[in-house]
């Protein structure tokens, strides 16, 4: 079974102005975490047994990357770095896309709110970095919600 390298999992956000997806700049890591709430119940019909059913689903995405200029003149407008995400954080929600590295379903899509964004600048030759978290709203889908937009 072929393995999928982490480099194939690229997180992008939809740029409403340019009607295109921008990859989050110079990622060092990104992840998608999906959870299902479990509802437990116990009745007198089945004493001593706990029944579990599936409840609501939630998900979050996180990303870490190197800080790049992606908004000012001369900056890379093809990517979304900390400064671009700062502006996007003021929106109610963003549309995101993550490549899966799979041939049959190449992308996951969803809507999320940027809930956390940090910028770190260490002393010396260290490159400035950023971290961000997106809290999902709705379902993760494999069809582009912006297709034809």
C-alpha positions in Angstrom: 0.0 0.0 0.0 1.6 3.3 -1.0 2.2 5.8 1.8 1.2 9.4 1.5 3.9 11.9 2.5 3.0 14.9 4.6 4.2 17.3 1.9 1.0 16.2 -0.1 -1.3 17.6 2.6 -1.5 21.3 1.7 -4.0 23.6 3.5 -5.4 26.5 1.4 -8.0 29.1 2.1 -10.3 30.7 -0.5 -9.5 34.3 -1.5 -12.9 35.9 -2.2 -11.2 38.9 -4.0 -9.3 36.7 -6.5 -11.7 33.8 -6.5 -9.0 31.3 -6.0 -7.5 29.2 -3.2 -4.3 30.4 -1.6 -2.0 27.8 0.0 -1.2 28.8 3.6 2.4 30.0 3.2 5.5 27.9 3.8 3.8 25.3 6.1 6.0 23.3 8.4 3.0 21.2 9.5 -0.8 21.1 9.3 -3.5 18.8 10.7 -7.2 18.0 10.5 -8.9 16.7 13.7 -12.4 15.4 13.5 -14.4 14.3 16.5 -17.9 12.8 17.2 -19.7 13.4 20.5 -20.9 10.2 22.0 -24.3 10.1 23.7 -24.5 7.6 26.5 -27.8 6.3 28.0 -28.9 3.7 30.4 -32.4 2.4 30.8 -34.3 0.0 32.9 -35.0 -2.0 29.7 -31.4 -3.1 29.7 -30.1 -2.9 33.3 -26.4 -2.6 33.6 -25.8 -1.8 30.0 -24.7 1.5 28.6 -25.9 2.3 25.1 -23.8 4.6 23.0 -25.0 6.6 20.0 -23.4 9.0 17.7 -24.0 12.7 18.4 -22.9 15.9 16.7 -19.6 16.1 14.8 -17.0 18.8 15.1 -13.6 19.4 13.5 -10.6 21.7 13.7 -7.6 22.4 11.6 -4.2 23.7 12.7 -1.2 24.9 10.8 2.3 26.1 11.5 4.5 27.9 9.0 7.2 30.4 8.3 6.1 34.0 8.2 6.1 35.4 4.7 4.9 38.8 3.2 1.7 38.0 1.4 -0.2 41.3 1.4 2.1 44.2 0.6 3.4 45.3 -2.7 6.2 43.0 -3.7 5.0 40.3 -1.4 3.8 36.9 -2.6 0.0 37.3 -3.2 -0.2 33.6 -4.3 0.1 32.5 -0.7 -1.7 33.2 2.6 0.7 33.9 5.5 0.2 35.5 8.9 -0.7 38.9 7.6 -3.3 37.5 5.2 -4.7 35.3 7.9 -5.0 38.4 10.2 -7.3 40.0 7.7 -9.2 36.8 7.1 -9.7 36.4 10.9 -12.0 39.4 10.8 -14.4 37.5 8.5 -17.2 35.5 9.9 -15.9 32.3 8.3 -13.5 31.2 5.6 -13.7 28.4 3.1 -10.7 26.0 3.3 -9.3 23.2 1.1 -6.8 20.5 2.0 -5.3 18.2 -0.5 -5.3 14.6 0.5 -2.6 13.1 -1.7 -5.1 10.6 -3.0 -5.9 10.2 -6.6 -9.7 9.4 -6.2 -10.6 12.3 -3.8 -7.9 14.9 -4.1 -9.3 17.5 -1.7 -11.3 18.0 1.4 -13.3 21.2 1.8 -15.1 23.0 4.6 -16.0 26.3 6.3 -14.3 27.4 9.4 -13.6 30.3 11.7 -10.1 31.3 12.5 -10.1 30.9 16.3 -6.4 31.4 17.0 -3.4 33.1 15.3 0.0 33.7 16.7 3.3 35.1 15.4 6.7 34.3 16.9 9.9 36.1 16.2 13.0 34.7 17.9 16.3 36.5 18.1 19.2 35.8 15.8 19.0 34.0 12.5 15.8 32.1 13.4 13.0 32.6 10.8 9.7 34.1 12.2 6.9 31.6 12.4 3.2 31.6 12.9 0.5 29.1 14.2 -3.2 29.1 13.5 -6.3 27.1 14.4 -9.5 26.9 12.5 -12.7 25.7 14.1 -15.0 24.0 11.6 -18.6 24.9 10.9 -20.7 22.3 9.1 -19.4 19.2 7.4 -16.2 18.3 5.6 -17.0 17.6 2.0 -15.1 16.4 -1.2 -16.9 18.7 -3.6 -15.7 22.3 -4.0 -18.3 24.6 -2.6 -16.8 27.5 -4.6 -16.8 25.7 -7.9 -18.5 28.0 -10.4 -18.4 30.9 -8.0 
